[in-house]
Amino acid sequence: MATERLVVVGGDAAGMSAASQARRLKGPAELEIVAFERGHFTSYSACGIPYWVGGLVPERDDLIARTPEEHRARGIDLRTRTEVVALDVPGQRVRSRDLDSGSESWTGYDQLVLATGARPVRPRLPGIGAHGVHGIQTLDDGQRLMDTLERTAGRRAVVVGAGYIGVEMAEALVGRGYEVTVLHRGEQPMATLDPDMGGLVHRAMNAMGIVTVSRAEVTEVLTDEEGRARAVVTAAGDTYPADVVVLGLGVEPRTALARAAGLPLGPSGGLLTDLSMRVRGHANIWSGGDCVEVLDLVSGRTRHIPLGTHANKHGQVIGSGVGGGYATFPGVVGTAVSKVCELEIARTGLREKDALDVGLRFVTATITSTNTAGYYPGAVEMTVKMLAERRTGRLLGVQIVGGEGAAKRVDVAAVALTAGMTVDRMVSLDLGYAPPFSPVWDPVLVAARKAVSAVRAAGV
């Protein structure tokens, strides 16, 4: 039997999970695996970068699950600092460039995995490429930021954007003793929440000393004579001094290679795959991680949701398919959690805007409760917002903002969404209770009760 060759483009969660799973199922005599990674690191937790920057994680290498040397010891020909620059689909080969020497070469494949990830959104503005301006997506990005922080004497930071990475980086920089200003275009920070819930996050950020400026559109980064960032300017004409600038404007799929090769892309620019994570229309090309769009089980549309949880699952599915097994990735409900200091933030399913965009009629219910029994020492508040379809009562989404124990409660809602439950059925869920963990009526169930009343009041 001839040995097949699997080529993997991208050495983080999806790519190396796929390579490792394929290697478990097929030995070197059956499957040769070549993986290309443009950075220095592999199989690391990008989600942990803010906690390393903030000092909660002591060392950079604590974020690395498996080093290049460990992958090579498992029979994977992993080539770091090597970027794939062209994809020849008819010829079944990729062209790679050694980033240190500049030399290029072609490598043929029988099976191809595209796990190119995502890149930070970097608007085309004067000064955006200056020294001291950082987008954070990879561990190499995090290392460059840390190098800047160690070289910079000033203690003023501006974070542009208030999504997950922007909020988490703002907290990390405060932890390092920086004066932090967050500029964002929206009505409230955390656009993944509805504005009323984002307002709770805004107040918490202000309380911890972060200056948060809403409806602020950045137009320029001012630089000094050495080309280093020194201030950020907004459309309103306001100037915010900065010794370091962090871009938290979100990410976009890194799919230039796929686009140039004519592979199918979705509305967000991510690769489109079938349930087994094969690129649509290509039996021997697979893709997973932050460069793909996946099915939203609530809205029925594809979405770009860049999360490490999904990427690792994609990799397992791909590796099973390449290795001769069978697995599928049915879709997601859009669950995510974060925190600002002691405030926990969680969401799953659809926001009001999302529901309107897909033509759903809905009701909302918002309640405030506590994480434990009200009389139990240390009880703290949490706010739960729930969306339900107007006629059927089908759960559409949940957002939770509050103290300790708030964020992981969203998992109950994520399971209910995946199961297609109505809010009426949710009220009867048999959740765990003891005073140190929950009131008699858990906050999620209280919200469900209120949502049931809203559905009934709305009628047809």
N, C-alpha and C positions, 0 to 999 in steps of 0.2 A: 504494500500500500504506500502510495506517495505521501510525503509529508506536506500538509497544508501550511500556509503562512497566514497568520493573523497580524494585521498592522493596526495599532491603536494610536490615535492622535489625541494626546492629552493625558497627563499622568497624575490626575487627582482622583476624586471620588469615583465618578462613573467609569472613567477609563481603566483605572487600575483594579477596581472591583470586577469589571468585565474580564480583564486579563487574568486575574487570580482565580475567578470562578471557572473560566475556560481551562486553565491549567489544572485545576482539581479534577476536571472531567476527562481531559486528554493529556497524555504525557508528551514529552519532547519528540518522541518518535512519530507521533501522529500530528502534532501541532507545534509549529515554530511560532513564537510570539515576539514581535518587535514593537516597542512602544517609544513614542517621541514625546518629550516634554520640553517646552521652551524655557522653563524656569530651572531653578536649582533644586526644588523640593518636590516631593511626591506624597500622595496620601496623607494630607494634613487637614486640620480643621480650620477653614477660613472663618467660620463663625466665631472661633475663639480669639481672633486677632485683636478685637477691642479690649478683651480682658488681659491679654499680654501687654498691650500698649498701656493700659491702666494700672498694671502692676499686680493684678490678682493672679495671673499665671506668671510664675517667676522667669521661665526661660522659653525662648522661641521654640526650641526643639521639643518642649512638652506638648506642642500642638501636632507633632508628626506621629502618625500612627504606624507608618512603615517607610523606611528610608529606601532610596534607590538601590543600595547595596543589598538590602533584605529582599527586594523584588528580584534582583539578579540571582541571588542565591536560590530562588525558587524557579529558576529556569526561564526568566523573562529577560529578553535583550532590551534593557531600558536605556535610552539615550537622552540624557538631560542636556540642557542648553542647546537643544536642536529643535528648530522650528520647521514645521511642514509649510511650504510656501506655494505648492501647487498640487492639484488633484486631477489625475487623468483617469476618468471613470471608464471610458472604452478600453484603455490599455491596462486597467487594473494596476495602477502604480501611483505612488506619491513622490514628490520631490521635496527633499529636506535640506535645510541649511544649518551648518554648524555655526552657532552665533559667536564663537570665539575665533575660529579660523576663517569663516566666510565661505568655506568650501561647500559645494552642493552635490547631491547625488540622488538617483532614483532608486526606489525600493518597490518591488512588486508585491501584490497581495492576492490571496484567494478570498479572504474575509477582511472587511475594514470596519473599524469602530471610530466614529467621530465623536470625541468628547472634549471639544475645544472650549467649553465653558462660556463665560460671559465676561464683558469688560465694563468698567465704570463709565457711566455717561459723562462725557467731557464736552460741554458746549464750546462752539467756536467763538471765543471772546478774546479781546486783547489781553495779553498777559497770562492766559490760562496755562501756557506751557512753562511758566517761570519756575525757577528753583524754589522749593518750598510749597508747591501746590501738589497735592497727592490725592489720587483715587485709590481706594482700598478694595481689592478683590482677591489677590493672591498673597501667599506668604512672602514672596519677593516684594510686593507692594508694601506690606507691613514692615519689612526690614528697611526699605528705603525711608519710610516715615520715621522709624525709630532712629535711623542715622541722622535725619534732619533734626529731630528733637534733641539729640545729644550734642549737635553742633551749634544749635541756636541759643543765643543768650536770652532773647526776649521771651516773655511769658504770655503773649496774646495769641489766641487762636480764633479763626473764623471757620465755621462749618457751613458749607453751602448745601442746603437740603436737609429735610427733617424726616426721612424715612427711617427704616430700621438701622442702617449703618450710620446715618447721620446722628441719630439720637444716641446710639451706643458709643460712637466715637466722641460725642460731646461729653458724655459722662466719664469716659476714659481720660480725656484731656483735663477735666476738672480734677480727677484723681491724681493727676501729675502736677497739679498746682497751677494750671493755666487759667487765665480769664477767658471764658468761652462765649462767643456770640454765634447763634445759629440763625442763618438767613434762609427763608423758604418762601416759595411763591403762593402757597396755599392759605386757606382761611385759618387752618390749625395745623400743628405738626402731626405726623403719622397719617398720611393720606390714605393708608390702608384701613383706617377707621372712618366712620362717619364724623363730621365736624363736631357734633355734640360730645362724642367720646374723645376726640382729639383735644378738645378743650381741657379735659381732665389731665391729659399729658402735659399740655402747655403750662398749667398751673404748677404741676410738680417740677417741671424744668426750671421755672422761675424761682421756685422755693429753694432749689439747690444752688442758686446763684448763676444759672445759665441765662444769658440775655437772649430771648427768643423773639425774632422779628418776623411777623407774618406779612404776606403780600409784598415781599421784598424780592424783586427780580434783579439778579446780579448782572451787571453790564460790562465790568472790567476788573482786572486785577492789576493794581499799580505795583511797579517794581522800582528797586533802587538802581544805582549806577552799575552794580554787579549782576543785575538780572534776577535778583531775589525778590519774592513777594514781600510787600510791605503794607498793603491795604486792599480792601475790596470795596468797590463802588456799586451802588444800586441805581435803578432807573429813576428813583426819587431824588437822586443827587446826594444821598448820604454816603459818607465814607467811614469804613470800619477798619481801624488799624489791625494789622495781622503780621505776626512773625512766622506763622505757619497757616496754611489753608488746606482743609480737608474737604473733598467733594463727596457729598452724600446724596447724589441725585439719582441713585438707583443704578441698575446695570441693564445692558442689552445683550442679546445673544451674540457670541463671537462666531459669525457664520459667513464671513467673506469668502472663505475657501469653498464652502458649499454653494453659495450663490454663484460664484464664478464657474463652478462645475455644473450648474443647472439643476441642482437638487431642489426638491420642493420645500418652500418656506411658507410659514403661516403669517397671519396679520401682524404679529409682533416681531417677525424676522427670524423666528426659531424654526428649526427643522421639524418637519412633520413625519411621524412614524406610525406604524400600526401597533397593535396591542403587544406584540412581541419585541417592540422597539427597533424593528427594521425600518429603514427609511422607505417611505412609500414609493413603490415602483422599482425597488432595487433589492433583489433577493440576498445579495451578499454585502450590503452596506447597512450598518447599524448605527444608532446614535442615542445618546442619553446625557443627562446632567443639565447644566445651565444653558446649553445651546439648543434645547428642544422646546417645543410647545406640547402640552399634555391636555388631555380631556378634563374639563371641569365637570364633575358629576352633578353639580347643582344646576348650572346654567346650560349645559350641553354644548358649550363652545370650547375651543382650544385656548389655552392661556399659557403665558410664559411665567413660571413660578420658580425662580432659582433658589433652591434649598438643598442643603446637603443630604437631608433625609431622602428626598426623591432621587438624588443622584446615585446614592449607594444602592437603592432598590433597582434603579434602571440598570446599573452595572451588573447586579446579580441576574436580572432577567436576560440581558444580552449575553453574559458569559454562559448561561445555561443553554441558550439557543446555539451559540457558536460551538459549544462543547457537545452538541448532539442531544441535549435534553429539551425540556419544554417549560416555559414560564411566560406569564403575561403581566403587564402593568395596566390595570383597568382605568386609572385616572385618580384625581385628587379632589379634595373639597376646599383646599386653600387655607390650611391651618398654619398659624405662625404665632410665636410668642417672643416677647422681649421684656426689657425692664429699663427703668430710669431710677437709679438709686433704689429706694425701697418700693417703688411703684411697679407693679407687674402689669403687662399689657398683652392681650391675647385676642385673636380673631379667627373665625373659620366661616366658610361659606361666603355669602354675598353681602356687600354693603347695600345701602339704599340705591346708590348710583348704579351699581351692578345690576340690581333687580330691574330698575327702570330701563337700562340699556337692552335687556333681553325681553322686555315686554311683559314682565310679571307684575301683577297687582298684589299688594302686600299690606300687612299691618305691622306695627312695631309695638314693642313693650319694653319699658326700661324700669328697672328696680334698683334699689340700694339695700344691701344686706350686710352681714358680717361673715368673716371667714370661719368663725367658731360660734358656739353659743354666746349670746350677748353678754351673759354674766361671767363667762370664762375669762380669766386674766389675759390681757394682751389682745383682745378681740379688735380687729380693724375692719374698716369698711371696704366693700367692693361694689362696683356698679356693673350690672349686666344688662345688655341690650339685645333683644331678640327680634328677628324678622320672620314672619310666617306668611305663606301664601293666603290671600284673602278668602278664596272660596273653599279650598281644601284643608287649610290649616297645616300644610306641609312646612316643616322647618326649612328656612332659607339661609339663615345666618345668625351668628352670635358673636358679640364683642364683649370683652370683660376687661375692666381696668380697676385695679385695687391693690390692697396690701398682700402680705404673704398668703399663699394658697390660692390666689386669684387665677394665675395664668394656666395652671394645669387643669383647672376645672373645664377649660375649653375642650379637653379631650372627650368629655361626655357628649358635648354637642357635635364633635367631629364624628363620633361613632353613630349618633342619631342621624346626621346628615347622610353618611354613607349608607345607612340602612333605609333611607327614605322615610323616616318617621314623621308623624304629625306632632304638633305641640301637645295635643290631647293625650297621645300615647306617652309622650315624655313625662307628663305629670305623674304617671304610675311607675316610673323607673325605680327599681329597688336599689337606691344608692346607700353607701355606708354612712352610718351616723354614730357619733359620740361627741360630747361637748367640746373636746379639744380640737375636733376636726371640722365640725359643721353645726349649724343650727339644725333643729328637727326637720325643717324644710330647707334643703340645700338651696343656695341662691339661684342655681340654674333651674331648679324646679319651681321656685317662686316666679321667676321670669316666664317659665312655660305656662303657669297658671294664668298670669296676666295676659299672655298672648292668646290663650284659649278664649278669654273673655273678649279680647279685641276682635278675634275672628268672628265670634258669635254676634257681637254688636254690629260688625260691618255687614253681615248678611252676605248675599250674593253680590 
